[in-house]
């Protein structure tokens, strides 16, 4: 069995500018992939490198330039990605579809590796967040590392133009977490309290506006640290507990966490103009 991923994103730029960012190799090497080679007249559209799932070498073949459609071999299986752009009064609606992906049941209990077809749901969320930041001329969020030499630890530091109390509230208020993380969370804001954001476990350390550490009984630990100056927060995120034989799982989860961090930053910095960038579309 297989499923189809359908995402929609609203971008504040016209379709022509978005299409250029999607197909210009120099632009792609900023927001999307370590390496990219594109020549639409020659039917070439490839990308690879450590920021690309299973990206040791190019694995794409162009089908159509408009809408941008290409096949992508993952887990030795062919998937098809289609990206359609529609002009709106405020910019562009981008609709992305990818075929031959795992079902929800398979995603929850993945057989085999997790850094290929199983990673597409988190990979595209992060990629589209990076695309939006690139188009807006804002600093690029971090990219997930799918390379074989990646660390077993997930780590990132981001600067958010908001003071630590506001950012800390977004890490501990379930309603705020659901907005930027996209999942319901349970939070008992005290040492020993329950915490279910990415990892279901208990809080080990809790220092309001400075530190939040929690983990589960299987050894996964999530660590948030906040430092502030001049109205900004330097937020460091670390998740540990992956074994050296779980690098594919670490890469998949890294893309999900980094996608959430990008939305957390956008939520605070865009204020009332912010809405979650991507939404899952129902089956037609």
C-alpha positions in Angstrom: 0.0 0.0 0.0 1.1 3.6 -0.5 -0.2 7.1 0.2 0.0 10.5 -1.4 1.4 13.6 0.5 -0.5 16.8 -0.3 0.7 20.1 1.1 -0.3 23.7 0.5 1.7 26.8 1.4 0.9 30.5 0.9 3.8 32.6 -0.2 3.9 36.4 -0.4 5.5 36.6 -3.8 4.3 36.2 -7.4 4.4 32.8 -9.1 7.2 33.8 -11.4 9.5 34.6 -8.5 8.6 31.4 -6.7 9.2 29.3 -9.8 12.6 30.9 -10.3 13.6 30.0 -6.7 12.4 26.4 -7.3 14.4 26.0 -10.5 17.5 28.3 -10.3 20.4 26.1 -9.1 22.1 29.0 -7.4 19.0 29.7 -5.4 18.3 26.1 -4.7 21.8 25.7 -3.2 20.9 28.5 -0.7 17.5 27.3 0.6 17.2 23.6 -0.5 20.1 21.4 -1.4 23.9 21.2 -1.0 24.2 20.6 -4.8 21.8 21.3 -7.6 22.0 21.2 -11.4 19.1 22.5 -13.4 18.5 23.2 -17.1 14.8 23.1 -17.9 15.4 23.3 -21.7 17.6 20.2 -21.5 15.1 18.4 -19.2 17.6 18.4 -16.3 16.4 18.9 -12.7 18.6 17.2 -10.1 19.7 17.9 -6.5 21.7 15.9 -4.0 24.1 16.2 -1.0 23.8 16.0 2.8 20.6 18.1 3.0 18.8 15.7 0.6 17.3 12.4 1.9 19.4 9.5 0.5 21.3 12.2 -1.4 24.6 10.5 -2.2 23.9 11.1 -5.8 21.2 12.7 -8.0 18.0 10.6 -8.1 15.6 12.8 -10.0 14.2 13.0 -13.5 12.3 16.0 -14.9 8.8 15.3 -16.2 7.4 18.8 -16.6 8.7 22.4 -16.1 5.2 23.8 -15.5 3.8 22.6 -13.2 7.2 21.5 -11.9 7.0 17.7 -11.9 9.9 15.2 -11.4 10.4 11.7 -10.3 12.6 10.9 -7.3 13.9 7.5 -6.5 13.8 6.8 -2.7 14.2 3.4 -1.0 14.7 2.1 -4.6 11.2 3.1 -5.4 10.0 5.8 -7.8 8.0 8.6 -6.4 6.6 11.6 -8.3 6.7 15.1 -7.0 4.5 17.8 -8.5 4.5 21.5 -7.5 1.8 23.7 -8.8 1.7 27.5 -8.4 -1.4 29.7 -8.4 -1.5 33.5 -8.3 -3.5 35.0 -5.5 -4.2 38.6 -4.4 -1.4 38.4 -1.8 1.2 36.2 -3.7 1.2 32.6 -4.6 -0.5 29.4 -3.4 1.9 26.5 -3.7 0.5 23.0 -3.8 2.9 20.1 -3.5 2.0 16.4 -4.1 4.2 13.4 -3.8 3.1 9.9 -4.7 4.0 6.4 -3.5 4.7 7.3 0.2 4.1 5.2 3.3 0.6 5.1 4.8 -0.1 6.6 8.2 0.1 3.2 9.8 3.5 2.6 8.2 4.7 6.0 9.3 3.8 5.2 12.9 5.6 1.8 12.7 8.1 2.2 9.9 9.7 -0.9 8.4 13.3 -0.5 7.3 15.1 2.9 7.0 13.5 6.1 8.0 15.5 8.6 5.9 13.9 8.1 2.6 10.2 7.9 1.8 9.3 8.0 5.5 11.0 11.4 5.9 9.1 13.2 3.2 6.4 14.6 5.5 9.0 16.4 7.6 11.5 17.1 4.8 9.0 19.1 2.7 7.7 21.1 5.7 11.2 22.3 6.5 12.0 22.9 2.8 9.0 25.1 2.3 9.8 27.1 5.4 13.3 27.7 4.1 11.8 28.6 0.7 9.5 31.2 2.3 12.4 32.7 4.3 14.6 32.8 1.2 11.9 34.6 -0.8 11.4 37.1 2.0 15.1 37.8 2.3 15.2 36.6 5.9 18.1 34.6 7.5 17.9 30.9 6.5 16.7 28.5 9.2 18.8 25.4 9.8 18.7 22.5 7.4 18.5 18.8 8.4 21.5 16.7 7.7 20.7 13.4 6.0 24.4 12.6 5.3 26.1 9.4 6.5 28.5 11.3 8.6 25.8 13.2 10.6 25.8 13.2 14.4 23.5 10.9 16.4 22.5 14.1 18.2 20.1 16.7 16.9 21.3 20.2 17.7 20.4 23.7 16.5 20.7 27.3 17.7 18.3 30.0 16.4 18.0 33.7 17.0 14.4 34.9 17.6 13.5 38.5 17.7 11.5 38.2 20.8 12.4 38.2 24.6 12.9 34.9 26.4 9.7 35.0 28.4 7.6 35.1 25.2 9.6 32.3 23.6 9.6 30.2 26.8 5.8 30.6 27.0 5.6 29.1 23.4 7.5 26.0 24.7 5.3 25.4 27.7 1.8 26.6 26.7 -0.1 23.7 25.0 -2.2 26.1 22.8 1.0 27.9 21.6 2.8 24.6 21.0 -0.1 23.3 18.8 0.2 26.5 16.7 3.8 26.3 15.8 4.5 22.6 16.3 1.3 21.3 14.8 0.6 18.7 17.4 -1.3 18.7 20.7 1.0 18.7 23.7 0.6 18.0 27.4 2.6 20.2 29.8 2.9 20.1 33.6 5.3 23.0 34.1 7.4 21.7 37.0 10.2 19.2 37.6 8.7 15.7 37.5 5.7 17.0 35.4 4.5 15.3 32.2 5.7 16.7 28.9 4.6 15.4 25.5 6.2 17.4 22.7 8.1 15.3 20.3 9.0 13.0 23.2 6.5 11.7 25.8 8.1 11.8 29.2 8.9 13.7 32.3 10.5 17.1 33.0 14.0 16.8 34.5 14.9 20.5 34.7 12.6 23.5 34.7 13.9 27.1 35.0 11.3 29.6 33.7 12.5 31.6 30.8 15.9 29.9 30.8 15.8 26.1 30.6 13.5 23.1 29.9 14.7 19.5 29.8 12.6 16.4 29.6 12.9 12.8 28.4 11.4 9.4 28.3 12.2 6.0 29.8 14.0 4.8 26.6 16.8 7.4 26.9 15.6 10.2 24.6 16.3 13.6 26.1 15.1 17.0 24.8 17.0 20.1 26.0 15.9 23.7 25.4 18.1 26.6 26.6 17.3 30.3 26.2 19.6 33.3 26.5 18.4 36.8 25.9 19.8 40.2 25.1 18.3 43.4 23.5 14.9 41.9 23.0 16.3 38.8 21.3 16.4 35.1 22.3 19.2 32.8 21.4 17.4 29.4 21.6 19.5 26.2 21.7 17.7 22.9 21.0 19.3 19.5 21.5 17.8 16.0 21.3 20.0 13.1 22.3 19.5 9.4 22.9 19.9 8.0 19.3 22.3 5.2 18.8 24.9 5.1 16.1 22.7 2.6 14.3 19.7 5.1 14.4 21.1 7.9 12.2 18.3 7.5 9.7 15.8 8.0 12.5 17.7 11.0 13.8 17.7 12.6 10.4 14.0 12.1 9.9 13.2 13.6 13.3 15.7 16.4 12.8 13.8 17.6 9.8 10.6 17.6 11.9 12.1 19.5 14.8 13.8 22.1 12.5 10.5 22.6 10.6 8.9 23.4 13.9 11.8 25.8 14.9 11.3 27.6 11.7 7.6 28.1 12.4 8.3 29.1 16.0 10.7 31.8 14.8 8.3 33.0 12.1 5.4 33.1 14.6 7.2 35.4 16.9 8.8 37.6 14.3 5.8 38.0 11.9 3.3 38.6 14.7 -0.3 39.1 13.5 0.8 38.5 9.9 1.8 34.9 10.8 -0.1 31.8 9.9 1.3 28.2 9.8 3.1 28.0 6.4 1.9 24.6 5.3 -1.3 22.7 5.7 -2.1 19.1 4.8 -4.6 18.9 2.0 -7.4 16.2 2.1 -7.7 13.7 -0.7 -9.5 15.2 -3.7 
